[in-house]
Amino acid sequence: MNPSTTTPHADKAERAGSSSTPTGAEDRPARHTPSTQPPARPLRATLGQQLVGADIITPEQLDLALAEGSQKGLRLGEALVEMGMVQEDAILPFIEGHLGVPAVRLRDGMIDPVAVRLLPRRVAEALDAVALFKVRSTLCVAMADPQNLEQLDEIERITGLKVRPVFAFRSGIQRTLPRCYEDGFEVDAVTADLDEASVQLQADAAEVDLTNVESMVDGSPIINLVNYLLVQAIRAGASDIHVEPSRKFSVVRFRVDGQMYEALRPRRDMHPALVSRIKVMGKMDIAEHNRPQDGRFQVTVEGREVDFRVSTLPTVLGEKIVMRILDKENLTFSLDLLGFPPDMLKQLKALLAKPYGLMLVTGPTGSGKTTTLYSALELIKNVHSNVVSVEDPVEYQVELVNQVQVDEGRQLSFSSALRSILRQDPDIIMIGEIRDVATAQIAVQAALTGHLVLSTLHTNDCAGAIHRLVDMGIEPFKIAAALVGVVAQRLIRTVCQSCKTFVYASAELLETIHFTGDRRRSFVRGEGCPKCHDTGFVGRTGIYEVMTVDREIRELISGRASTDEIRDCYRRAGGKTLLEQGIRLAEKEQTSLEEVMRVAYFE
């Protein structure tokens, strides 16, 4: 440290947020003495001076804390917290700014049970350090003295990893360390900070007797674990939670931005209790283990009401549970916010303005088709129209839309529901999915008889939807008369801004995707960081094709033209393919070319 900016005595006191020596002289204003020496550069404000200046503590409290720290061998920050003068969260930002490294309050849930054991217990206790998590070749370590270069070198030598230090209070480290190295820490770590009130189960969704639940799952740790999974999944923006049995342990995985990653590995003997707890929440039969079941429940998490749809599946190792998260606060049913380019958005709105006809949205499972349909309904619904939908399942309830839930057990299929809907004087009909010939025939017939019908199909692109309807047995002339437009879509991940880097694409990749731009330019890629779970991506956006069925395409459909001929006609009219839309996003540095290749490339 430069002696012109601070004294060695002050440096020793300020290390790791201490700001304290037995006398605490550096936190009191120096007495003025005349000097013939040139004026020195101003001293950097000590931690104590910063806290007084910010009205966190008073000068009197500072003197008391310095005296207490001198007697007990505590640093200033530790003394202030122990004496109850400040909360850890209030002082940590000042310590972070003072040391130039992040400062954290240790919580068990932030510690990776695998990473913590990279640092042997004897070393961790000797150095007052605990490993938090590992990202590639870098190990994040919480330390009481993060500026101690000898300790950093020792940790790097032992682990063989680059160390990124963060500050944590010594008391917090010493309190956390013993449990980190105990058997079962994987589960204890995520339940320690939670209680049963963390997640409030809504009575109207599932009537639960907590006394019976506790008896069934052998106490509150299981309740806490389930609560933790729900909270963490919602915070991570997950769409699904998978609880899977294996031979040695239970596996919990989250699906975030379309990709699965492992969140936790509870002990194998806890799996039946986890399944039973979730079944009770979803009002399912806990005694039935040999057939699939479906349920749903609603919880309040951090003041937000979130719906969960639950599905169980018997496997050879036990029951697997998947919970679909329906978080209304993170969902916006607006076409303007789905990522449509302006020209395609204008084209889509023109299709929805038609008084009758069939409009299809195509794409694989999980590509956002339902969200697009709900957004379309939000645009066109009004008090003057009778809007009816038939869905399996009804994921979100929409005002002014009469939603029908398919139930095969009650002999209410898509086709039977549609027959009844046509007798209900509808103006607009939404069909969750055209799955069979009967549903396709009724949908086309409804479109031909003056109704606007919106539905989905599983095809690769817009042109493929026409061939799919023909395969179902619909006459081409009826398709040509009924179909007004097709939307094809995919969800593509966007690069994490925290770890974004620039790379040059290989000539082979550019050739494969038929890239026609400047091949010497750079593209973005995410290197991976804690914020993006080491994936390099955060969030998703849509890429689309919008094909209006005009006179030329109608003639091709009636003449039984091939899919390639219809696709070529769409391209000649200026239509952009999914691959071209993906490349456009890569050129705008929103996604990577590899992600475009994964999502949008097909022969």
C-alpha positions as CSV (number, residue, x, y, z in Angstrom):
1,M,0.0,0.0,0.0
2,N,1.2,3.5,-0.9
3,P,2.5,5.1,2.4
4,S,1.5,8.5,1.0
5,T,-2.2,7.6,1.2
6,T,-2.4,5.9,4.6
7,T,-0.3,4.7,7.5
8,P,0.8,1.1,8.1
9,H,-1.0,1.2,11.4
10,A,-4.3,2.3,9.7
11,D,-3.8,-0.4,7.0
12,K,-3.6,-3.1,9.7
13,A,-6.7,-1.9,11.4
14,E,-8.8,-1.6,8.2
15,R,-8.0,-5.0,6.8
16,A,-11.2,-7.1,6.2
17,G,-13.5,-4.5,7.5
18,S,-11.8,-4.2,10.9
19,S,-10.9,-0.5,11.1
20,S,-9.8,-1.1,14.7
21,T,-6.6,-1.2,16.8
22,P,-6.3,-1.2,20.6
23,T,-6.3,2.6,20.6
24,G,-8.4,3.2,17.5
25,A,-6.4,6.3,16.8
26,E,-7.0,6.2,13.1
27,D,-10.7,6.8,13.7
28,R,-10.2,10.1,15.7
29,P,-9.2,13.4,14.0
30,A,-5.5,14.1,14.2
31,R,-4.3,17.0,16.3
32,H,-2.9,19.8,14.2
33,T,0.9,20.4,14.5
34,P,2.8,22.9,12.4
35,S,5.2,21.4,9.9
36,T,7.6,22.6,7.3
37,Q,7.1,19.6,5.1
38,P,5.1,19.9,1.9
39,P,1.4,19.0,2.5
40,A,0.7,15.3,2.2
41,R,-2.0,13.8,0.0
42,P,-5.3,13.5,1.9
43,L,-5.8,10.3,3.9
44,R,-8.5,7.9,2.7
45,A,-11.5,7.9,5.1
46,T,-11.4,5.0,7.5
47,L,-14.4,2.7,7.8
48,G,-15.4,4.3,11.1
49,Q,-15.3,7.8,9.5
50,Q,-17.4,6.6,6.6
51,L,-20.0,5.1,9.0
52,V,-20.2,8.3,11.0
53,G,-20.4,10.4,7.9
54,A,-23.3,8.3,6.6
55,D,-25.2,8.6,10.0
56,I,-25.0,4.8,10.5
57,I,-23.4,5.3,13.9
58,T,-22.5,8.3,16.1
59,P,-19.0,9.3,17.1
60,E,-19.8,8.1,20.6
61,Q,-20.8,4.7,19.3
62,L,-17.6,4.6,17.3
63,D,-15.6,5.2,20.5
64,L,-17.5,2.6,22.4
65,A,-17.0,0.0,19.6
66,L,-13.3,0.7,19.3
67,A,-12.9,0.3,23.1
68,E,-14.9,-3.0,23.0
69,G,-12.9,-4.3,20.1
70,S,-9.7,-3.4,21.8
71,Q,-10.7,-5.4,24.9
72,K,-12.0,-8.5,23.0
73,G,-9.7,-8.5,20.0
74,L,-12.5,-7.7,17.6
75,R,-12.4,-5.6,14.5
76,L,-14.6,-2.6,14.2
77,G,-17.3,-4.2,12.0
78,E,-17.5,-7.2,14.3
79,A,-17.7,-5.1,17.4
80,L,-20.5,-2.9,16.0
81,V,-22.5,-6.0,15.0
82,E,-21.9,-7.8,18.3
83,M,-22.9,-4.8,20.3
84,G,-26.1,-4.4,18.3
85,M,-25.3,-1.0,17.0
86,V,-25.7,-2.0,13.3
87,Q,-27.1,-4.8,11.3
88,E,-24.8,-6.9,9.1
89,D,-26.7,-5.9,6.0
90,A,-26.3,-2.2,6.8
91,I,-22.6,-2.3,7.2
92,L,-21.6,-4.7,4.5
93,P,-21.9,-2.2,1.6
94,F,-19.4,0.1,3.4
95,I,-17.0,-2.8,4.0
96,E,-17.3,-3.8,0.3
97,G,-16.5,-0.3,-0.8
98,H,-13.6,0.0,1.7
99,L,-12.0,-3.3,0.7
100,G,-12.8,-3.4,-2.9
101,V,-14.2,-7.0,-2.8
102,P,-17.8,-8.2,-2.5
103,A,-19.1,-8.5,1.1
104,V,-21.8,-11.0,1.9
105,R,-23.8,-12.3,4.8
106,L,-23.4,-16.0,4.8
107,R,-26.6,-18.1,4.3
108,D,-26.6,-21.8,4.0
109,G,-28.6,-21.7,0.8
110,M,-25.8,-19.8,-1.1
111,I,-23.2,-22.5,-0.4
112,D,-22.7,-25.3,-2.9
113,P,-22.3,-28.6,-0.9
114,V,-19.9,-29.9,-3.6
115,A,-17.7,-26.8,-3.8
116,V,-17.4,-26.5,0.0
117,R,-15.4,-29.7,0.3
118,L,-12.8,-28.6,-2.2
119,L,-11.2,-26.8,0.8
120,P,-10.3,-29.3,3.5
121,R,-12.0,-28.6,6.8
122,R,-8.7,-28.1,8.8
123,V,-7.6,-25.5,6.3
124,A,-11.0,-23.7,6.3
125,E,-11.0,-23.5,10.1
126,A,-7.4,-22.3,10.3
127,L,-7.9,-19.6,7.7
128,D,-11.5,-18.6,8.7
129,A,-12.6,-19.3,5.1
130,V,-15.4,-21.3,3.5
131,A,-15.8,-22.2,-0.2
132,L,-19.1,-21.0,-1.6
133,F,-19.3,-22.1,-5.2
134,K,-17.1,-23.0,-8.3
135,V,-17.5,-21.6,-11.8
136,R,-15.3,-23.4,-14.2
137,S,-11.7,-22.9,-12.9
138,T,-12.6,-20.2,-10.3
139,L,-13.5,-20.9,-6.7
140,C,-15.4,-18.2,-4.8
141,V,-14.3,-18.2,-1.2
142,A,-15.7,-16.2,1.8
143,M,-12.9,-15.0,4.0
144,A,-12.6,-13.0,7.2
145,D,-9.4,-11.5,5.7
146,P,-9.8,-11.4,1.9
147,Q,-6.8,-9.2,1.4
148,N,-4.4,-11.7,3.0
149,L,-2.3,-12.7,0.0
150,E,-0.6,-15.6,1.9
151,Q,-3.9,-17.2,2.6
152,L,-5.1,-16.7,-0.9
153,D,-1.9,-18.4,-2.3
154,E,-2.4,-21.3,0.1
155,I,-6.0,-21.9,-1.0
156,E,-5.0,-21.7,-4.6
157,R,-2.2,-24.2,-4.0
158,I,-4.5,-26.7,-2.2
159,T,-7.4,-26.5,-4.5
160,G,-5.6,-26.0,-7.8
161,L,-8.1,-23.3,-8.7
162,K,-8.1,-19.6,-9.1
163,V,-9.6,-18.0,-6.0
164,R,-12.1,-15.1,-6.0
165,P,-12.3,-13.8,-2.4
166,V,-15.3,-12.2,-0.8
167,F,-15.6,-10.8,2.7
168,A,-17.8,-12.4,5.4
169,F,-17.7,-11.8,9.1
170,R,-15.6,-14.2,11.1
171,S,-18.5,-15.0,13.4
172,G,-20.6,-16.0,10.4
173,I,-17.9,-18.2,9.0
174,Q,-17.3,-19.9,12.3
175,R,-21.0,-20.5,12.8
176,T,-21.4,-21.9,9.3
177,L,-18.3,-24.1,8.9
178,P,-19.1,-27.0,11.2
179,R,-22.4,-27.8,9.4
180,C,-20.8,-27.5,6.0
181,Y,-18.7,-30.7,6.6
182,E,-21.4,-32.8,8.2
183,D,-23.2,-35.6,6.4
184,G,-26.6,-34.5,5.0
185,F,-25.5,-30.9,4.6
186,E,-27.0,-31.1,1.1
187,V,-30.5,-31.0,2.6
188,D,-29.8,-29.1,5.8
189,A,-28.2,-26.3,3.9
190,V,-31.4,-25.5,2.1
191,T,-33.8,-25.9,4.9
192,A,-32.0,-24.0,7.7
193,D,-33.1,-20.6,6.6
194,L,-36.7,-21.5,6.0
195,D,-39.7,-22.1,8.1
196,E,-43.2,-23.4,7.3
197,A,-44.5,-19.8,6.8
198,S,-42.1,-19.2,3.9
199,V,-44.7,-20.5,1.5
200,Q,-48.4,-20.1,2.2
201,L,-50.6,-22.7,0.7
202,Q,-53.9,-21.2,-0.5
203,A,-56.9,-22.8,1.1
204,D,-59.0,-22.6,-2.0
205,A,-56.5,-24.5,-4.0
206,A,-55.8,-27.4,-1.6
207,E,-57.2,-28.0,1.9
208,V,-54.2,-29.2,3.9
209,D,-54.2,-30.4,7.6
210,L,-50.6,-29.4,8.6
211,T,-50.8,-31.8,11.6
212,N,-51.4,-34.7,9.3
213,V,-48.7,-33.6,6.8
214,E,-46.1,-33.3,9.5
215,S,-47.0,-36.8,10.8
216,M,-46.9,-38.2,7.3
217,V,-43.5,-36.8,6.2
218,D,-41.9,-37.1,9.6
219,G,-41.6,-33.5,10.6
220,S,-41.0,-30.0,9.2
221,P,-37.7,-30.6,7.5
222,I,-39.5,-32.0,4.5
223,I,-42.0,-29.2,4.5
224,N,-39.1,-26.7,4.6
225,L,-37.4,-28.6,1.7
226,V,-40.4,-28.4,-0.5
227,N,-40.9,-24.7,0.4
228,Y,-37.3,-24.1,-0.5
229,L,-37.6,-25.8,-3.9
230,L,-40.7,-23.7,-4.7
231,V,-39.1,-20.4,-3.6
232,Q,-35.8,-21.1,-5.4
233,A,-37.5,-22.2,-8.6
234,I,-39.6,-19.0,-8.7
235,R,-36.6,-16.8,-8.0
236,A,-34.6,-18.6,-10.8
237,G,-37.5,-18.0,-13.3
238,A,-37.9,-21.8,-13.8
239,S,-40.8,-23.1,-15.8
240,D,-40.8,-26.6,-14.3
241,I,-39.5,-28.5,-11.2
242,H,-38.5,-32.2,-11.7
243,V,-38.3,-34.4,-8.6
244,E,-36.8,-37.7,-9.8
245,P,-35.8,-40.9,-8.0
246,S,-32.5,-42.7,-8.5
247,R,-30.7,-45.6,-6.9
248,K,-28.5,-43.5,-4.5
249,F,-30.4,-40.3,-4.0
250,S,-33.3,-38.1,-5.2
251,V,-32.6,-35.6,-7.9
252,V,-34.3,-32.2,-8.1
253,R,-33.8,-30.3,-11.4
254,F,-35.2,-26.9,-12.6
255,R,-35.9,-26.0,-16.2
256,V,-34.8,-22.5,-16.8
257,D,-34.9,-20.9,-20.3
258,G,-35.8,-24.3,-21.8
259,Q,-32.7,-26.0,-20.3
260,M,-32.5,-28.4,-17.3
261,Y,-30.0,-28.0,-14.5
262,E,-29.6,-29.8,-11.3
263,A,-30.6,-27.9,-8.2
264,L,-30.3,-30.4,-5.3
265,R,-29.7,-34.0,-4.4
266,P,-31.7,-35.0,-1.3
267,R,-31.1,-38.3,0.4
268,R,-32.7,-41.3,-1.3
269,D,-34.8,-42.1,1.8
270,M,-36.4,-38.6,1.7
271,H,-37.9,-39.2,-1.8
272,P,-41.2,-40.8,-0.6
273,A,-41.8,-38.1,1.9
274,L,-41.1,-35.4,-0.8
275,V,-43.6,-37.1,-3.1
276,S,-46.2,-37.4,-0.4
277,R,-45.9,-33.7,0.6
278,I,-46.3,-32.5,-3.0
279,K,-49.3,-34.9,-3.5
280,V,-51.1,-33.6,-0.5
281,M,-50.6,-30.0,-1.7
282,G,-52.0,-31.0,-5.1
283,K,-55.0,-32.9,-3.6
284,M,-53.9,-36.2,-5.1
285,D,-54.2,-39.7,-3.7
286,I,-51.1,-40.4,-1.5
287,A,-51.9,-44.1,-1.3
288,E,-51.8,-44.6,-5.1
289,H,-48.3,-45.2,-6.4
290,N,-48.9,-47.3,-9.5
291,R,-50.7,-44.9,-11.8
292,P,-50.1,-41.4,-13.1
293,Q,-52.0,-38.6,-11.3
294,D,-52.6,-34.9,-12.0
295,G,-53.2,-32.1,-9.5
296,R,-52.7,-28.4,-9.0
297,F,-52.3,-26.0,-6.1
298,Q,-51.7,-22.3,-5.5
299,V,-49.2,-20.8,-3.1
300,T,-48.2,-17.3,-2.0
301,V,-44.4,-16.8,-2.3
302,E,-43.0,-13.5,-1.2
303,G,-46.3,-11.9,-1.6
304,R,-46.9,-13.3,-5.1
305,E,-49.7,-15.8,-6.0
306,V,-48.2,-18.6,-8.1
307,D,-50.1,-21.6,-9.6
308,F,-48.5,-25.0,-9.8
309,R,-49.7,-27.9,-12.1
310,V,-48.5,-31.2,-10.8
311,S,-48.0,-34.5,-12.6
312,T,-46.9,-37.8,-11.1
313,L,-45.5,-40.8,-13.1
314,P,-44.6,-44.2,-11.6
315,T,-41.1,-45.4,-12.6
316,V,-39.1,-48.6,-11.7
317,L,-37.3,-46.6,-8.9
318,G,-40.3,-44.8,-7.5
319,E,-42.6,-41.9,-8.5
320,K,-41.4,-39.0,-10.5
321,I,-43.1,-35.6,-10.0
322,V,-43.0,-32.6,-12.4
323,M,-44.5,-29.3,-11.3
324,R,-45.2,-26.7,-14.0
325,I,-44.9,-23.2,-12.6
326,L,-47.6,-20.8,-13.8
327,D,-46.3,-17.4,-12.5
328,K,-48.7,-14.8,-13.8
329,E,-46.5,-11.9,-12.6
330,N,-43.8,-13.0,-15.0
331,L,-46.1,-13.4,-17.9
332,T,-47.4,-10.7,-20.2
333,F,-50.1,-11.5,-22.8
334,S,-49.2,-8.7,-25.3
335,L,-48.2,-9.3,-28.9
336,D,-46.2,-6.1,-28.8
337,L,-43.9,-7.6,-26.1
338,L,-43.2,-11.0,-27.6
339,G,-40.4,-10.0,-29.9
340,F,-42.2,-9.8,-33.3
341,P,-40.4,-7.6,-35.8
342,P,-42.6,-4.6,-36.7
343,D,-43.5,-5.9,-40.2
344,M,-44.5,-9.3,-38.9
345,L,-46.5,-7.8,-36.0
346,K,-48.4,-5.6,-38.5
347,Q,-49.0,-8.7,-40.6
348,L,-50.2,-10.8,-37.6
349,K,-52.6,-8.1,-36.4
350,A,-54.1,-7.9,-39.9
351,L,-54.8,-11.7,-39.8
352,L,-56.5,-11.4,-36.4
353,A,-58.7,-8.6,-37.7
354,K,-60.3,-10.9,-40.2
355,P,-64.0,-11.8,-39.4
356,Y,-63.6,-15.5,-40.0
357,G,-61.0,-18.2,-41.0
358,L,-58.4,-20.5,-39.5
359,M,-55.1,-19.2,-38.1
360,L,-52.5,-21.6,-36.9
361,V,-49.5,-21.2,-34.6
362,T,-46.9,-23.9,-35.1
363,G,-43.8,-25.1,-33.3
364,P,-42.5,-27.8,-30.9
365,T,-43.6,-28.3,-27.3
366,G,-42.3,-25.4,-25.2
367,S,-41.9,-22.9,-28.0
368,G,-44.4,-20.4,-26.6
369,K,-47.4,-21.2,-28.8
370,T,-50.0,-20.9,-26.0
371,T,-48.6,-17.6,-24.9
372,T,-49.0,-16.3,-28.5
373,L,-52.6,-17.5,-28.6
374,Y,-53.4,-15.9,-25.3
375,S,-51.8,-12.7,-26.4
376,A,-53.9,-12.8,-29.6
377,L,-57.1,-13.3,-27.6
378,E,-56.1,-10.3,-25.4
379,L,-55.9,-8.2,-28.5
380,I,-59.2,-9.2,-30.1
381,K,-61.6,-10.1,-27.2
382,N,-64.3,-7.6,-26.3
383,V,-67.7,-7.4,-24.7
384,H,-69.4,-7.5,-28.1
385,S,-67.9,-11.0,-29.0
386,N,-68.5,-14.4,-27.6
387,V,-65.0,-15.9,-27.2
388,V,-64.7,-19.6,-26.3
389,S,-61.7,-21.8,-25.8
390,V,-61.1,-25.5,-25.4
391,E,-57.8,-26.4,-23.8
392,D,-55.9,-29.3,-22.2
393,P,-55.1,-28.0,-19.6
394,V,-56.4,-24.5,-19.0
395,E,-53.1,-22.9,-17.8
396,Y,-54.2,-19.3,-17.3
397,Q,-57.7,-17.9,-16.8
398,V,-58.5,-15.0,-19.1
399,E,-61.2,-12.4,-18.6
400,L,-64.0,-12.4,-21.2
401,V,-63.0,-15.8,-22.5
402,N,-65.2,-18.9,-21.7
403,Q,-62.6,-21.6,-21.2
404,V,-63.4,-25.3,-21.4
405,Q,-61.2,-27.9,-19.8
406,V,-60.8,-31.2,-21.8
407,D,-61.5,-34.2,-19.6
408,E,-61.4,-37.6,-21.3
409,G,-62.7,-39.2,-18.1
410,R,-65.9,-37.4,-18.6
411,Q,-65.9,-38.0,-22.3
412,L,-65.2,-34.3,-23.0
413,S,-62.6,-34.4,-25.8
414,F,-61.5,-31.6,-28.1
415,S,-63.9,-32.7,-30.8
416,S,-66.9,-33.2,-28.5
417,A,-66.3,-29.9,-26.8
418,L,-66.1,-28.2,-30.2
419,R,-69.4,-29.6,-31.3
420,S,-71.0,-28.2,-28.2
421,I,-69.3,-24.8,-28.6
422,L,-70.6,-24.4,-32.1
423,R,-74.1,-24.6,-30.6
424,Q,-73.2,-21.8,-28.2
425,D,-73.2,-19.0,-30.8
426,P,-69.4,-18.3,-30.7
427,D,-67.7,-15.5,-32.6
428,I,-64.1,-16.5,-31.8
429,I,-62.9,-20.1,-31.0
430,M,-59.5,-21.0,-29.6
431,I,-58.5,-24.7,-29.8
432,G,-55.5,-25.5,-27.6
433,E,-54.2,-28.0,-30.1
434,I,-55.4,-29.9,-33.2
435,R,-54.4,-33.4,-32.2
436,D,-56.7,-35.7,-34.4
437,V,-58.7,-35.8,-37.5
438,A,-62.0,-35.1,-35.8
439,T,-60.8,-31.9,-34.2
440,A,-59.1,-30.8,-37.5
441,Q,-62.4,-31.4,-39.5
442,I,-64.5,-29.4,-37.0
443,A,-62.0,-26.6,-36.8
444,V,-61.9,-26.2,-40.6
445,Q,-65.7,-26.4,-40.8
446,A,-66.1,-23.8,-38.1
447,A,-63.7,-21.5,-40.0
448,L,-65.7,-22.0,-43.2
449,T,-69.0,-21.2,-41.5
450,G,-68.1,-17.7,-40.3
451,H,-66.0,-18.2,-37.2
452,L,-62.5,-17.0,-36.4
453,V,-60.6,-20.1,-35.2
454,L,-57.2,-20.0,-33.6
455,S,-55.2,-23.2,-32.9
456,T,-51.8,-24.8,-32.8
457,L,-50.0,-27.6,-34.6
458,H,-46.7,-29.4,-34.1
459,T,-44.8,-28.6,-37.3
460,N,-41.4,-27.2,-38.1
461,D,-42.5,-24.1,-40.1
462,C,-45.4,-22.4,-41.7
463,A,-45.4,-24.4,-44.9
464,G,-45.3,-27.7,-43.0
465,A,-48.7,-26.9,-41.3
466,I,-50.5,-27.2,-44.6
467,H,-49.0,-30.6,-45.3
468,R,-49.9,-31.7,-41.7
469,L,-53.6,-30.9,-42.3
470,V,-53.5,-32.8,-45.6
471,D,-52.0,-35.8,-43.8
472,M,-54.9,-35.6,-41.3
473,G,-57.3,-36.2,-44.2
474,I,-58.5,-32.6,-44.7
475,E,-59.3,-31.9,-48.4
476,P,-56.8,-29.4,-49.9
477,F,-59.6,-27.2,-51.3
478,K,-61.1,-26.9,-47.8
479,I,-57.7,-25.9,-46.4
480,A,-57.3,-23.3,-49.1
481,A,-60.7,-21.8,-48.4
482,A,-60.4,-21.9,-44.5
483,L,-56.8,-21.0,-43.8
484,V,-56.0,-17.3,-43.5
485,G,-52.5,-17.5,-42.0
486,V,-49.8,-19.5,-40.2
487,V,-47.3,-18.4,-37.5
488,A,-44.2,-20.5,-36.8
489,Q,-42.1,-19.7,-33.8
490,R,-39.3,-20.8,-31.5
491,L,-37.9,-19.5,-28.2
492,I,-34.2,-18.6,-28.4
493,R,-32.0,-17.9,-25.4
494,T,-30.4,-14.4,-25.1
495,V,-26.7,-14.0,-24.0
496,C,-26.0,-13.1,-20.4
497,Q,-24.8,-9.5,-20.2
498,S,-22.6,-10.2,-17.2
499,C,-20.3,-12.7,-19.0
500,K,-20.8,-11.7,-22.6
501,T,-17.7,-11.9,-24.8
502,F,-16.9,-11.6,-28.5
503,V,-15.8,-14.5,-30.7
504,Y,-15.3,-15.2,-34.4
505,A,-17.4,-17.9,-35.9
506,S,-15.9,-20.8,-37.7
507,A,-16.1,-21.0,-41.5
508,E,-17.9,-24.3,-41.2
509,L,-20.7,-22.9,-38.9
510,L,-21.2,-19.9,-41.2
511,E,-21.4,-22.2,-44.2
512,T,-23.9,-24.5,-42.5
513,I,-26.4,-21.8,-41.7
514,H,-25.9,-20.1,-45.1
515,F,-24.6,-16.8,-43.5
516,T,-24.5,-14.1,-46.2
517,G,-23.2,-11.2,-44.2
518,D,-19.6,-10.1,-43.3
519,R,-17.8,-13.3,-42.4
520,R,-15.0,-11.3,-40.7
521,R,-17.2,-9.8,-38.1
522,S,-17.4,-11.0,-34.5
523,F,-20.4,-12.4,-32.6
524,V,-21.3,-12.7,-28.9
525,R,-21.2,-15.7,-26.7
526,G,-21.7,-16.1,-22.9
527,E,-18.7,-17.5,-21.1
528,G,-20.8,-18.6,-18.0
529,C,-21.1,-17.0,-14.6
530,P,-23.1,-17.5,-11.4
531,K,-25.9,-15.2,-12.6
532,C,-26.6,-17.5,-15.6
533,H,-25.9,-20.8,-13.8
534,D,-22.8,-21.1,-16.0
535,T,-24.8,-21.4,-19.1
536,G,-24.0,-18.1,-20.8
537,F,-27.6,-17.2,-21.3
538,V,-30.3,-15.3,-19.3
539,G,-33.9,-15.1,-20.6
540,R,-35.4,-16.0,-24.0
541,T,-37.0,-14.1,-26.8
542,G,-39.1,-15.3,-29.8
543,I,-38.2,-15.8,-33.5
544,Y,-41.0,-16.1,-35.9
545,E,-42.3,-16.7,-39.4
546,V,-45.7,-15.2,-40.4
547,M,-47.2,-16.4,-43.6
548,T,-50.4,-14.8,-45.0
549,V,-52.3,-17.2,-47.2
550,D,-52.8,-15.1,-50.3
551,R,-54.3,-16.0,-53.7
552,E,-51.0,-17.6,-55.0
553,I,-50.6,-19.8,-51.9
554,R,-54.3,-20.8,-52.1
555,E,-53.8,-22.0,-55.6
556,L,-50.8,-24.0,-54.6
557,I,-52.7,-25.6,-51.7
558,S,-55.7,-26.5,-54.0
559,G,-53.2,-27.9,-56.6
560,R,-51.6,-30.2,-53.9
561,A,-48.3,-28.4,-54.2
562,S,-45.4,-29.7,-52.1
563,T,-44.2,-28.2,-48.9
564,D,-41.0,-26.9,-50.7
565,E,-43.1,-25.2,-53.4
566,I,-45.2,-23.4,-50.8
567,R,-42.1,-22.4,-48.8
568,D,-40.5,-21.0,-52.0
569,C,-43.6,-19.0,-52.7
570,Y,-43.5,-17.6,-49.1
571,R,-39.8,-16.6,-49.6
572,R,-40.4,-15.0,-53.0
573,A,-43.0,-12.8,-51.3
574,G,-40.4,-11.5,-48.9
575,G,-41.1,-13.8,-46.0
576,K,-38.2,-14.5,-43.6
577,T,-37.4,-17.9,-42.2
578,L,-36.8,-18.8,-38.6
579,L,-33.1,-19.3,-39.4
580,E,-32.9,-15.8,-40.9
581,Q,-34.6,-14.3,-37.9
582,G,-32.2,-16.0,-35.6
583,I,-29.2,-14.8,-37.5
584,R,-30.6,-11.3,-37.3
585,L,-30.7,-11.5,-33.5
586,A,-27.1,-12.8,-33.5
587,E,-26.0,-9.9,-35.6
588,K,-27.7,-7.6,-33.1
589,E,-25.6,-9.2,-30.4
590,Q,-28.6,-10.6,-28.6
591,T,-27.8,-14.3,-29.0
592,S,-25.0,-16.6,-30.2
593,L,-24.8,-18.3,-33.6
594,E,-24.5,-21.7,-31.8
595,E,-27.9,-21.0,-30.1
596,V,-29.4,-20.1,-33.5
597,M,-28.0,-23.3,-35.0
598,R,-29.5,-25.3,-32.1
599,V,-32.9,-23.8,-32.2
600,A,-33.7,-22.7,-35.8
601,Y,-31.6,-25.0,-38.1
602,F,-33.3,-27.9,-39.9
603,E,-33.1,-29.4,-43.3
